[in-house]
Amino acid sequence: AANRFDIIFEDMALGNTDSAFASAVRLYPNPTTNGAFSIALPSAETVKVIITSILGQEVLSSEFTPSQNIVEITPNQSLQAGVYLVQVSSQSGTTVKKLIVK
């Protein structure tokens, strides 16, 4: 049973550049004090926003239609101090940004 395996090496470059959508999405103010913040978007298309705690608990999941390429987010419940992950998805792409609540 000699030569049962072949090892094949391929030249492959891994990229670490963000997509145009990911680099254009901005959260502000960051850090925030009460959990309310805005998302600046590259276009006025509808976005789905999912906010999860660093422990993976989903805090908010909703779709928003931007006004002048900005979405205002005010969670129903006040966010406790900590780090949250904000996933922003649209037809142009998906990105995850970090939000700090003081």
Residue, then its C-alpha position, 0 to 999 in steps of 0.5 A: a500500500a505504498n504511495r496511498f497519498d499525494i501531496i499537492f501544493e498550490d500557490m494561493a494568496l489569502g486576502n485581508t482587504d475589506s470589501a468596498f461595502a465593509s470599508a464604507v460602513r461606519l458606526y458612530p458615536n463609538p463608544t456610545t453611552n446609552g446604546a443608541f448609535s447611527i450607521a453610515l452606509p454607502s447607499a440607501e438600500t435596505v439593510k438588516v442589522i443584527i446586534t449580538s453581545i460578545l457572549g453571542q446573545e442576540v440583542l436586536s435583529s431588524e431591517f431598516t431603510p436608511s434616510q440619507n444613507i444613515v440608519e438610526i439605531t435605538p434598541n428597545q432595551s438599554l444596552q449594558a456596558g460592554v462590547y457588542l458585534v453589529q452585523v450589517s447586511s444588504q444586497s451589496g455585502t455584509t460586514v461586522k463592526k464592533l460597538i463599545v457601550k460605556 
